[in-house]
Every structure is written in structure tokens, then in C-alpha cells.
């Protein structure tokens, strides 16, 4: 329901531009849907691996569709490479488990607990973690989402990634309790993914990049909920399993709806205004009102604001992590505490990141208004898709108890009837454990609007006619009244405090660069000598800098050796196949 529910609006937007301008893109999108369907319905390893391989291939086709444009080819190769890595991990993990159980049926894989099963467990979790973008396998995700064309981004980020989360849930269902060290590793990686993703999203200069990096953040938040469920399974507490999976699945719903909405809106901005540079995008809600609604609702949802699905899901995730005092093992307690701190910090920074999107991009006053092409904005398919996804972002909070009942029915095979404890009675939610805390997102939809109306009525009554008398004055701008142009906040400037505060994480680099002689000229007049210096601030992905870049020489050496094997001679390939066949026979004979 979650996965294909968000796919419907994305396919609707795909109809907006028609098939003539983007031939075969619809086929790639349909292939993504087919692959996800295979993964979700697989009951054996063969079907699961076939669907997973097809999913990786469809990612490569979708991301590399505009391969003649700058960066698209590299992003497609990254997506394909990490998809193959994910598939290889699943193949190895599944092979180990199948060898132990003697069956490829998923329900039979966990029959013989032991060291080999723990190895298979680790490989499966690693394979699915690569697909959802957990650190350190996140580097492919932002460039791939940014490179995908138009509404296909919404399909990849809102629908296809859910196959990875489903794989994590299904692994827990099949294999049960993981080793303690593996649970600790998932907790820490989830927390690091969340803060690293939102830190880069908060300072990114491009709308597509901001939304794509927030997918890494959400993968971490969802992973934190899943990690709590692993803790519960490790110590034998079905209540912890229930609250962890409830929190994770609620966040999956939030991410699927809000991320699809934001990518659909970003596509309309790109088509209508011709750019996704945040410094050039101001007042989008005035120029493209439906698109502005999508940016505002999607941004507020991912920021976890009240009355949105993100508020309920992030509350449940924090409450789940706060249950660490119920855990008897010190390593698990410490890891839950660290993960909780990182997720709480992430939620705070996400508010800053999406305030920038809402306050400046959607509602800011444009310094230089851009002409807009409103064909996509006026299309009924775009408006229907935006309306459906915005309604989902807000409606999930309004009827949160009903959504929790649906989720509880889905995870009951793993968590049992303890999921019923998530409802404290009426329209009130609680983190499964009674009398710990409670929240009613539904009642907030009544109370908050009521307070707003009461405040307005009281203000009108006590102010009399003065309430409608407005004194207008020029806005204060950089210390000078009525200062023109770009002397106010830019999107880039708004993010500078985050670059400073999180400099150790973002590896913020400051540099004075000499500009070309005419770069500082204005109106044909020579610029002053001091205007020929430019102040540049840049950030770097710490994982890419210290993990992947040092590995590049070794990878290039392996590629060079592999090229020698690919001679193009048929007899050489037949020899390779013969060697592989002999190796398989030897292994099978030894195992027998």
C-alpha cells in the first residue's frame, strides 16, 4: 500500500509532458515498478535476487536516461556499481543461509542458528543497507536522484527505495535475533547517516541536491527505528520490536509521501523556471502556486512540524530510542543513547534546512523575477498528484491512529499482539509501553486551529478598529533602510551558520580566490581592485574523502587487470566458463 500508493501520483505527473519528448522513459519507470513488485512478493531467494537484479538495472536505465548531460553518466555508473554490490552481498548472504538450511524458501533460511547464520544475517542487512543509502554506502544516492529525469526521481526516492526497507523488515522476520555487535553497528550507522545527510542537505545550493541528501537523513531515521526493533529481538522484548517497527514504518510513510511531493515540485520548478539553483529561486509560491504548495507541505513534513505526518513519525522514533533504560546490556544501552542523541540533533537541523526551503525558496521576495512557463503547473495531472501527496502528508497526522492500526496489522507476524499497545485509547498514541508518554496528532488538528481562531477573535475584540490599521515601512536590509538588490539573505548565506557549526562533519573549507579582471565590473565600468577577490566556502563528504578516494588507485588497478581478461575472443570466454564450472563442481562435491 505504501510503495504503490505513492507511485500513482508519480506516474500521473509522468503523463504531463507526454511520451513524445521523452521516448522510452515510461518503459524504464514501468520496469522499476515491476522490479519492486517482484521483490515485495518474493517467497524464495531466486525470485528475490531476480527482482533485485532487475531493480538495479532499472535504476541504471532511469538515472542514465539523460546521459549526454553533464554528470549523468557518472551518476548512472555509481548507481549500477552500488546496485551490483548490493546484489552481490544478498547473493552471498542468501547462499550461506541456503547452504545451512538446505532450502531457498525465505521462511526456511533461519532454521539453524549459529555462526554461519550470523554471517548470512550480516550480509543480508548490508545488502539492503546499500540500497537505502546508509553510511558508508550513501555516496551513490544523492547524485543518482539528482540525475534522474523529472518525475522518475519521485519513483526512485518514494517507491523503489522502499524495497530496501522491506528487505530489512523481512530479514528480521525470517532470521530473528541478530548478534549484539550487529545490532550496535546498525544503531550507530543509522545515527551517523541521519546527521550526515541532513547536514549536507542544510547547506546544499541546489534544490534537487537538498532533497536528495535528505533521503540519506531519512534512511538514517528509519534505520534507527529498525535498529530499536533489532534491540528488542536481541533481548527478547516484543514490545521493543513493536515500537521500533511502528516508528520505522511511520517514517517510511512520511518519507515516501513527502519525498515524492518534493521531487514532483522540483520537476515543475525546473520546467517552469529553468533552474534549480536555490539562490535564483525566490517566491516560487507566487509564480507557481501549486508547486509552491508542494514545496511548503513537503518541507514542513520532513521538518517534523505539527499537523504533518513527520511530527508523528519522528515523535514515535524518539520515544522508541528513549526506551534504552529497559535494556539490560550495557553496549546496547550506550548505542541506543548515542543514536538517540544523533537523531534528536538531526531533527533540529532539519528544521533549519527546510525553513530555508519554505521561507526563502517558496515565500521569499525575488530580487530578479524570472519568467515562468506554466504549462506543467496548469496540467490537471500535476495538480492532482500534488493534491494527493499533500493530502497524504497532512492526512496521515489527522488520522494517525487508523494508520497505526494498519501498520500494526502488517508487522504483527514479527511483533505479535504487542502492537495493540500503541493505542492508549480514543485517538491517542503511545510508544507501546503504557504510561510512558502520549500524543494525539488528531486532537492537534482540532486544538491548534482553534487556538489560532481564538487568538484572532480576541485580538480583534480588544483592539477595536485599530486591528485593521497597518503601518507599512521599508524592511530593514543589511543595516540600510531600503537597500536594493541581493543585500539581504540568500539561500547560500542562510546556510552559512550550519557550515560553521558543523564544520568538523562537513569539512568546511574557506578560500579567497582571485576573480577574472572583468568579473567584478558593473555596467561596463572597471571594478575596484578589492572587488577582484572572491570568498569561496565549500563542503566535502567526509566518507567519500577518507574512505573511497584512497581506494580509487586499487580499484583502477583491478579494472585494468579485468580489461586484459576481456579480450573479445570466444575461446577465452569458453575457457573462463569451463574454469567456473569446474570450481562449482569441486565446491558442490566437497559440501556433499
Buried (B, 14 or more C-beta within 10 A) or exposed (E): EBBBBBBBBBBBBBBBBEEEEBEEBBEBBBBBBEBBBBBBEBEBBEBBBBBBBBBBBBBBBBBBBBBEEEEBBBBBBBBBBBBBBBBEBBBBBBBBBBEBBEBBEBEBBBEEEEEEBBBBBBBBBBBBBBBBBBBBBBBBBBBBBBBBBBBBBBBBBBBBBBBBBBBBBBBBBBBBBBBBEBBBBBBBBBBBBBBBBBBBBBBBBBBBBBBBBBBBBBBBBBBBBBBBBBBBBBBEBBBBBBBBBBBBBBBBBBBBBBBBBBBBBBBBBBBBBEBBEBBBBBBBBBBBEBBBBBBBBBBBBBBBBBBBBBBBBBBBBBBBBBBBEBBEBEEBBBBBBBBBEBBBBBBEBBBBBBBBBBBBBBBBEEBEEBEBEBEBBEBEBBBBBBBBBBEBBBBBBBBBBEBBBBBBEBBBEBBEEBBBBBBBEEBBBBBBBEEBEEBBBBEBBEEEEEEEEEEEEEEEEEEEEEEEEEEEEEEEBEEEEEBEEBEBBBBBEBBBEBBEBBEEBBBBEEEEEEEEEEEBBEEEEEBEEEEBEEEEBEBBBBBEEEEEEEEEEEEEEEEEEEEEEEEEEEEEEEEEEEEEEEEEEEEEEEEE
